[in-house]
Every structure is written in C-alpha cells, then in structure tokens.
Amino acid sequence: MDRRRAILALVATCASAAALAQSNALGVPPVAIKGYDPVAYFVEGRPVKGVASIAYDFDGSRYFFSSAKNRDLFAASPDRYAPQFAALCAAGLADGRIVESDPTAFIVRDGKLYLFQAAKGVERVRNDPSLLTKAHQAHTSK
C-alpha cells in the first residue's frame, strides 16, 4: 500500500509541475507575495489572503486581492502598494543575501511595504531602521 501511495504522490507532483509549466507557457504570471493582498497591509494593517478571482497583473507578477476595491486601489497606483524588493526579505538584502520572504512578517514604513523571512527580521529593522537603507542600496546595486 505504501508503494501505491508513493506512486500516486509522484503522479500528482508531475501533474502539478506540468500544470505550472503549462500556465507559464500560456503567459500566466507567477502569483506575487504568496497570494496575499498588498493593499490590505495599508488599509487593514495586517496580511490578508487574496482570491484568484480578484487579480491584477503588475511588473511580471499576478497579485490577488481580498476585494475589488483593493484591486482598484492597486491598479490606480501599483508602485504605492507593491512590496519593496520584489517581495524579497529586506533584512536579508541588507546583509547581502537573497532570501524569500514570509508575507506575514512585514512592516509598513514611510508608506512602503517591506517583507521579511521571519519576525526576527521585523524586529531587527525596528531596532535598526538603517537596515532598510542598506537593503535599498544593495537592491539598486544589482
């Protein structure tokens, strides 16, 4: 029975990979910030999952929104709401590393959304805001 499950899991993995490859071949952009609504960080002060049926494509990614109102706000001013550094971890960039972020670890500072790998990065920036300047310098030097 374990062998059957392993085979089924392998088939499911291959089917998922094929579907992803097909969606990319069809020009469907990757989902940004793991499906979280970027506007919600500003208007609700917290991460909120978006839904695929309320989406907007920007800068090579597809953003999901929790409401049509949030999508419309984003569409009117995407640079205002999109996360900095293509949603990479801001603290990691400050350290010279490229690290994927966790959308639930965030700060909105000076009207900009910054994401982090974990809550530890948020705390580091709260204690040393100059890390954001370092992250911006590292990101623009690439």
Beta strands, then each sheet from edge to edge (+ up, - down):
strand 1: 51-58
strand 2: 61-65
strand 3: 102-109
strand 4: 112-116
sheet 1: 1+ 2-
sheet 2: 3+ 4-
end
